[in-house]
Amino acid sequence: MESSAPLRETAGSPEEAVGERTRARRSIGIIIAAALLIGSGFFFGGFFRFVDTIVNYQTPSPLAADGIVVLTGGAERITGAVELMTAGKARRLLISGVHPDTSASRLGRMVEAEPDMMACCVDLDRRAANTIGNALETAKWARRNGFLSLIVVTSAYHMPRSMLELSHVMPDIRLIPYPVTRPGLTLNNWSEDQGMIVLLLQEYLKYTATRLRLSLGGIDGLADVIGGVFG
């Protein structure tokens, strides 16, 4: 009887298997690299649009509204809001995010405001601890006073995120941005200042996180988490 011929293995050689794995890894690497490039393009494209918005803010003229809200964080913000009140641009001012131990008279002395104006026309919010809280407390104040328009005073780099938060809780109220800049902070030459670049990138990340949270419809608990991390 003839012996049967030995069966040949159908699988490829070890060299071919190694080659297939190498090609697969290379393909995956290309896909990941392409995704990173596309993602970085979206990120930096959004960042440059964000900075362009900050640098080119235009305050409408003539400027007037029912009320003014200033989000604390620097003396220049309160000074700008008080100057608007002194010029008769609104009927009432809310200073949001004031430290619990700070009095209206102390704030007035700090920015050289008229005591009579501080006594009659300025309200202090001591509950807000971050931008989310600023928006919530401002909405309560505006509705309590029946205001339909507000001038929003805060730092220029903080304005986009502030407007997002405020418009989310007050879609029926007209918001007018009035950005201020602290002394020594130059936005026009931001690309030449490493500290300014870092500041703007940090604020852009906070702004992006805020947009994400609001696009998800304000998931319970997410506002507190983001507020605690980003302020």
Summary of the structure (lengths in Angstrom):
residues: 231
radius of gyration: 27.6
end to end distance: 88.5
largest distance: 120.6
contacts: 643
relative contact order: 0.13
helix: 57%
strand: 12%
